Amino acid sequence: MNIYVLLKRTFDTEEKINIQQGRIDEDGAEFIINPYDEYAVEEAINQRDQHGGEVTVITIGEEDSEKQLRTALAMGADKAVLINTEDDLEAGDQFTTARILEAYFEDKQPDLILAGNVAIDEASGQVGPRLAERLGISYVTTITKLDIDGESVHIERDVEGDVEKVDTQLPLLVTCQQGLNEPRYPSLPGIMKAKKKPLEELEIDDLDLDEDDVEPKTKTIEVFLPPEKAAGRILDGEVNDQVKELVTLLRTEAKVL
């Protein structure tokens, strides 16, 4: 089975993020594998172990993305591909990413493509469905269970706190949601093996694409942090007095009554 994982390098939202001139200051940011993509990597490895084949992890970005690809290889993926856009693209969007991936898959025969449900930096959830449409294959989003039996695929997906069951066929693209599995930590032997696993580096020219072919359709005007919340207040006194004060505050300050 030919299994591919779409992986994105994102900043770690658990760490402090600094904004400079409407852009994230990458010099002070910590970067990781997009957490939802970790579910995709883990599921790809599990499906390969059950059905055979190999797992190829793909990312689009700059040279620094190699670190996240090596982490995926250390988890157990077989091969990695970095499509390096550092010298070819000043900006991109979801259209750009899907178009580049479409060109990459032009001469491939994927059975299963996995991606994260969303990326935590932009959270658009567009790349997977866009790519599937371009490749002309079926796709199912926000999956929490994946069973493959020959060409038949049985899926459970998260729908606003409930579960929807879907039956479909390979080839297929899915986007992975929390609850699908528990991503493994790379082991020391895995980290050592990852150093010897193949990591192919391509550029836009290698995919017969021009800059005009991947020109973004949208533009980010500004990035900003949410406003800081005001400190809470603790009401003192008897319960009846607290209730009266709370009602007054809700009416005069919060203006919700």
N, C-alpha and C positions, 0 to 999 in steps of 0.2 A: 504494500500500500504506500502510495506517495503522499506523505503528510507534510503540510507546510504551516508555519506559524508566522503571523504578522506581528512584529514586535516594535514597540516604540520606547525610546529613551525619554523619560520625563523627569522633571524636578520632583524632589521628595517634599510632599506637602506637610510632612511631619516636622520638617526643619523650617527655620526662619527664611522667609522670602523677601528680598529687597527689590523695590521698584525704582528704577532710575529713568527719568524722562519718558515715562509711559511704557517702559519695557522691563522685563525681568532681568536683574543683574545676574548673569550666569556665572560670573567670577566667584560670587559668594554662595551659589546654590549647590545643593547636593543632588546628584542625578542617580536614578535607579531605573530598573525595568518597570514600566507601567504596571501597577499591581494587578489589574484585570488580565493583562497579558501573561502574567505568571500562571493563572488558571489555564490559559490556553496552552502554554508550554507543558504543564503537568499533564493535561488531558491528552496532548499529542503523544507524549511518552507512554502513557498508559495504553492508548489505542495501538501504538506500534508494538508494545510488548504482548498484546493480545492477538494481533492480526498479522504481525510481521511488517516488513518494509523499513522505511527510514524517515526521520524527522529533519526537515530543513527549516531553519529560523531565518527570517528576512527582516531587515530594517532599512529605512531610508534616512540618511542623516550625514553627519560629518565623521571624521576619523575617531572622535571620542566615543562614538557609539559602539566601537569594538569591545569596550569593557562589558557592556550589557549583553552583547552577543556571546562573549566568552562565559558569562555567568549562565546563560541558557545552555551552552554546550556542557558546562560543568554539571548542570541539573540532569543531563542525559540526552540532549539533542545530538544528532549525528553530524550535521553540517550547518554552516551559517553563511549568509550572504549579506554584505554591506553594499548598498547602492549609495555611493558617495556623491553628494550634491554640493559639496563645499565650494567648488570652483565654477559650478554651472548655474546655481540658483541663488538669487538674493532673497527670495520669499516664496512661500508656497501655501497651499491650503488643502482641504480634503480632496478637491478635484485633482490637484497636482499629484497627491499621493496615489490616488486610485489610478490615474493615467499612467504613472510610472510602473506601478505594480502590474497593470494590464499588459504593458509592453514586456515586462519580465516573464509573465506567464504565457506569452504568445506561443512559445515552442515547448511548453511544459504540459504534462498531463496529470494534474493534481486529482487525487481521489478525495482528499479532505483538506480544507483550509480552515484554520482556527485563528481567531483574533480575540482581543479583549472586547467586552461590551462597550466600554468607552475608555478614552484616555483621560486621566485625572487632570491634565493641564487645560484641555479645551472642552472635553466632555461632549463632543458633537455626536459620536456614535455613527458617523457617516461612512467611514472608509470601507468597512466590511461590506455593507449592502451595496455601496457604489461599485466595488470591485466585482461582486457576484453578478450584478446586472451587466457589467461590461463583458464578463466572461461567459455569460449566458448559462449560469448554473443556479441551482436553488440555494436559498439561504434561510437560516433560522437564527433569530437573535435571542439574547439573554437566556441561554440554555443553562439548566442545572442538572441535566442527566443526559448521557449519550450512550446508546447501545447500538452496535453495528453487527448485523447478521448478513454476511454476503454483501449484496448490493443494497439491502434494506436497512433503513436507519430509524430507530425509535428514540424520540427526544421528549424531554420534559423541559418546559421553559417557564420562567418567572413572569407573571402578568399581574402587576399591582397587588402583590401579596398572595395571589392564588397560583395554581399550576395549570398550564395548558399542555396537553399531550399531542405530539405531532409525529406522523409517519411520513417518511420521504425516502429518497434514493440518493446514492452516490452518483456523480460527484456532488459535493456539497460544501458550502461555507457556513460556519457557525460562529457566533460571538458568545463569549463565555462570561458567566455571571458568578458572583460569590455564592458558594454552596455547591458548586460543581465538584470540587475536590479540595484537597489541602496541599498546596504547592510545597514541594520538598526543598530543603536547604542543600546547596551543593556540598558534597562530602569532600574531604581532602583528596581521596583517590580520583574523584570526579574532576576536581580542579586541576590535578596533574594531567589527567587524560585530555582535558579541554585544550591544553596548550598544543597538543599534537593533532587535534581535529581540524579538518579543512575549513578555512574561512576565506571565501571568495570576495574580492572587491571589484565592483563594477562602477562605471560612470554613465551619465546620461547618453553619451555618444555610443557606448557599447550596446544600448538598447534601441539604436536608430531613432532617437528622439532629438528634436530641436527645442530650444527654449520656448518658442511659440507654441509648441505642442503641449507644454505643461504650465503655461502661464496661469497664475491663480485667478479664480473668478471672484474672490472676495479679498478685502483688505482689512487688517486689524488697525483700528484707529488709535486705540489706547488700551493699556492694561493697568488695572488699579486694584488695590486691596479693598475689601469691604470696610465700611466705617467701623471704628471701635464702638463697642456697646458701652453705654453708661453704666456706672457701678450700681448695683442693687441697693435697696434701702431696707433696713430692719425696723419694723414698727415696735415700739415699746408700749407698756401699760396693760391695762385689763383688755380682755378679748373684745368686749363691746366697744371700747375706745379705739382699739386697733381697726375694727371693722368700719367705724365711722370715718377714721382717718383715711383708710384705704379707699372708701367710696369717694371721699373728697378729692384724693389724688387722682383717681381714675377719671373724675369729671373735669378737674381744673388743669392737670398737667398732662396726663396721657390723652385726655379728650376722647375716651372711648365710650363714655356714658352720656 
